[in-house]
Amino acid sequence: MATTTKTEIQSSAIYKVQIKGQSSPCWAVPSDSQTGTMYTVCWDSQSTRWTCTCLAGSHGYGDCKHRRAVQDSIKVNTANPANTELEAEVKRAETFLSLKALFDIRSSAQQAARRNAYTIEFSIY
């Protein structure tokens, strides 16, 4: 397993993730040296510091390239209103789809109830 000493990540993919049971924001950053490995970078609001699951982060070093990459990504996305608008549009679409699914479930249940009432009333079947 090769290790890297580069100070910047090579990948441009940084994913915002939600970890179950954790309210603080987190990001998944791919490893440069280990294919398929992702490091999790989180903001710990209680200790007001960034944490990272990489080797440097687990040894308590103050800064690692994964943390810097996330911080740079946040700065770019905050500075670019198009990214913020895209995120808002994605959230609106997710909300619409969840409400549509809820409506579809209710509609199906209502149709079944009406069908049963009609069948009982007219004793067709």
Steps between C-alpha positions, in 0.01 A plus 500: 500500500656825386468811711482852372660815631326738261343797674196525271248233405498392136131415477244769428217296655398603850163376619287656772361214710262460792614257767221335700480626853725797431365850447825663393579529129743248349670444166650189340836557332668228292849382589775567247712205609238230563252440220145464630577652840303803615587720796228674696554863591255647754455830677478439875301795634561403864877520473479751211749313286517280193550125532622259234522121496831498309825397672605861561157585637487198729837599648366846580699705251349845472451497126486242224444529128151349528388772743653768280324355194163510677559855621597609147191328361278683749658834407448438128140387542418791729658748260313355200125572530430256214617211720279618785202532265567152361501359854171678572349358180610148596340542844177624340496200266563258788217660701266480201580133442448409866166684507397337172582156640295578812209620284522190278484273807198689635332500157547125468357444848205729425431322169507164675263624771255640241520177299427293812208725601355481149541122489330459837218744415411344168611142579653462158763245594 
